[in-house]
């Protein structure tokens, strides 16, 4: 297995030094939320077993669940083929969304027209 620094170097961060993280429940694959990490948040996530993100609005690190108790225990983390997006599989305790819903995608359907195969 490569070192933590080698694994972090495989990630492509944007001009702001951030990479998006899609967070899924590890066993059901339910999409819970989208968050952002920088080098340090990614290092903390990879080495502590708890999800750590960079808050763009507060300009600070936040370890999911420290204030709410709704923790995310890391099960697995991957990057996509370009290295510019991350997938974090977690075991979520309680709601993932700050609004109190299970996921940040509950009840927000945009009403897209379903596609037809082959069209």
C-alpha positions as CSV (number, residue, x, y, z in Angstrom):
1,X,0.0,0.0,0.0
2,X,1.3,3.5,-0.8
3,X,1.9,6.1,1.7
4,X,-0.8,8.7,2.7
5,X,1.1,11.4,0.8
6,X,1.3,9.2,-2.4
7,X,-2.5,8.6,-2.1
8,X,-3.2,12.3,-1.7
9,X,-1.0,13.2,-4.6
10,X,-3.2,11.1,-6.9
11,X,-6.1,13.6,-6.2
12,X,-6.4,16.6,-8.5
13,X,-7.6,19.7,-6.5
14,X,-9.2,22.7,-8.2
15,X,-7.9,26.2,-8.3
16,X,-9.1,26.8,-4.8
17,X,-7.3,23.7,-3.5
18,X,-10.4,21.7,-3.1
19,X,-11.9,18.4,-4.4
20,X,-15.6,17.4,-4.3
21,X,-16.5,14.4,-2.3
22,X,-19.7,12.4,-3.0
23,X,-20.7,10.6,0.3
24,X,-22.6,7.4,0.2
25,X,-23.9,5.0,2.9
26,X,-21.6,2.0,2.5
27,X,-24.1,-0.8,2.6
28,X,-27.1,0.6,0.8
29,X,-25.1,3.0,-1.6
30,X,-27.7,5.7,-0.7
31,X,-26.2,9.1,-1.7
32,X,-26.0,11.2,1.5
33,X,-24.3,14.4,0.6
34,X,-21.7,16.3,-1.3
35,X,-18.8,18.0,0.5
36,X,-15.4,19.4,-0.2
37,X,-11.9,18.5,1.0
38,X,-8.5,20.1,0.8
39,X,-5.2,18.3,1.3
40,X,-5.4,18.5,5.1
41,X,-9.1,17.4,5.3
42,X,-8.3,14.5,3.0
43,X,-5.3,13.5,5.2
44,X,-7.4,13.6,8.3
45,X,-10.1,11.5,6.7
46,X,-7.6,8.9,5.4
47,X,-5.8,8.6,8.7
48,X,-8.5,8.9,11.4
49,X,-11.4,6.8,10.1
50,X,-13.8,9.7,10.5
51,X,-15.0,12.0,7.7
52,X,-13.4,15.5,7.8
53,X,-14.3,18.2,5.4
54,X,-13.5,21.8,4.5
55,X,-16.4,24.2,5.1
56,X,-16.3,26.8,2.3
57,X,-18.8,29.0,4.1
58,X,-17.1,28.9,7.5
59,X,-13.6,28.6,6.1
60,X,-12.7,25.9,8.6
61,X,-12.4,22.1,9.0
62,X,-15.3,20.1,10.3
63,X,-15.4,16.6,11.4
64,X,-18.8,15.3,10.6
65,X,-20.8,14.7,13.8
66,X,-18.6,16.6,16.3
67,X,-21.5,18.9,17.2
68,X,-24.5,17.0,16.0
69,X,-23.5,13.4,17.0
70,X,-24.3,12.3,13.4
71,X,-20.9,10.9,12.7
72,X,-19.6,9.3,9.5
73,X,-17.3,6.4,10.0
74,X,-15.1,5.8,6.9
75,X,-15.5,2.4,5.2
76,X,-13.7,3.1,1.9
77,X,-12.6,6.1,-0.2
78,X,-11.9,6.1,-3.9
79,X,-11.1,8.7,-6.6
80,X,-12.6,8.8,-10.1
81,X,-10.7,8.1,-13.3
82,X,-9.5,11.7,-13.6
83,X,-8.6,12.0,-9.9
84,X,-10.7,15.1,-9.6
85,X,-13.6,13.7,-7.6
86,X,-13.8,11.5,-4.6
87,X,-16.3,8.9,-3.5
88,X,-16.5,8.3,0.3
89,X,-18.3,5.3,1.6
90,X,-19.4,5.7,5.2
91,X,-21.4,4.3,8.0
92,X,-23.7,7.2,8.8
93,X,-25.2,7.7,12.2
94,X,-28.4,9.7,12.1
95,X,-29.2,12.3,9.5
96,X,-26.5,13.4,7.1
97,X,-28.0,16.7,6.2
98,X,-27.9,19.8,8.4
99,X,-31.6,20.2,7.8
100,X,-32.2,17.0,9.7
101,X,-33.1,14.8,6.7
102,X,-31.4,11.4,6.1
103,X,-29.7,12.7,2.9
104,X,-29.2,16.2,1.4
105,X,-31.2,15.0,-1.6
106,X,-34.5,14.2,0.2
107,X,-37.6,15.9,-1.3
108,X,-35.8,18.0,-3.8
109,X,-36.9,16.4,-7.1
110,X,-36.5,18.7,-10.1
111,X,-39.1,16.8,-12.1
112,X,-36.9,15.6,-14.9
113,X,-38.6,13.8,-17.8
114,X,-37.6,10.1,-17.7
115,X,-35.5,9.2,-20.7
116,X,-36.4,6.4,-23.1
117,X,-33.8,3.8,-23.8
118,X,-32.3,4.2,-27.3
119,X,-33.7,7.7,-27.8
